[in-house]
């Protein structure tokens, strides 16, 4: 029996995790892409809980960087990065609920070399930025275009990295704000957590009627931290299964895989992101297992794990998790 039958999505979802009607959002259907998360855009699609949606996404640069000789700063219009497909309106979703989004597949889309990584001026984990102001001169900009296929990520003639795709930026609309798609927060957004991958379910807080689900910024592979600020960015075709959990009540994104339960916190400094994620996990473990928060706190001191999403965005993201075998 698949673990999905015992997931939160299957146990508590309006559609009980059962796949319903199928839909598609192409690049042409989307038309104008969004660079903020907010409740003011017109939904590109309305669905019932249980819907399976195939979504075409741009890469983080909306395809502007095409050659290794390109100069990113002359082609990109910061902060118009991370174009988002959506929003998708989920019928019946209200504040206090959660959207359950099961990621079925992520496939590279477009002509090869489909992958792009680069060094950008004053952007990254080991350089001066607007938030970390230093006198050091910026690194020279550099672009690398990489073939991504069924064999993996072709870094060089002698090195092929595994294809480990995930959605870098996914979330719901805040209740009142319109916030840059470069920034992660309580609604999700640009978390860059590699576990948001095929085979996982992410539970996103609903803050406004319909939820308003956005997604984009897919990656073919990324190390912990997205160190230089850019992973291997790809345009992609993403298949997702959407359900609705009434009264779920979580204030931050929750991620479920076959073996783990995680919460994602985003903040600066980085330790505050870890504190948010662990606080949410402590409270959930206590409620799920019936033990006190004090005992859950001590349990996670023994077996909690932290995954670093990004250390480059306006807020950093970390996921705190526990293996499900410790919840029995």
Number of C-alpha atoms within 10 A of each C-alpha: 5 7 10 18 13 13 17 17 27 18 14 18 22 17 19 18 26 17 14 17 12 13 14 14 20 13 14 8 14 19 11 13 17 22 18 24 31 24 22 14 14 11 18 16 18 15 20 18 26 23 22 24 21 19 22 25 28 23 26 28 22 18 14 12 21 16 12 15 12 16 17 20 12 7 11 15 10 9 11 16 19 29 24 29 28 26 28 22 21 24 14 16 24 20 17 17 25 30 30 28 26 26 21 17 16 24 19 25 18 14 9 12 16 22 28 27 21 21 20 21 17 22 21 20 17 13 19 18 15 9 11 10 10 12 6 9 10 15 14 10 15 15 18 18 21 20 18 26 17 9 11 16 20 19 15 10 6 6 10 14 14 15 17 16 24 26 24 27 26 26 31 30 30 21 17 11 12 15 16 19 28 24 21 27 22 21 24 31 29 29 31 31 25 24 22 23 22 19 14 19 28 26 28 31 30 32 24 19 18 25 31 29 28 25 28 32 30 30 30 29 21 22 14 15 24 22 17 18 20 20 25 25 28 31 27 25 21 25 19 21 22 29 31 31 28 18 15 19 14 19 16 22 27 26 24 24 21 15 11 17 20 28 27 31 31 33 21 14 11 17 15 16 23 24 17 22 25 27 16 20 26 26 17 19 22 18 13 11 12 11 12 14 17 11 14 20 18 13 16 18 11 10 11 18 15 16 18 22 26 32 24 22 23 18 20 27 33 31 28 28 24 23 15 14 8 13 12 6
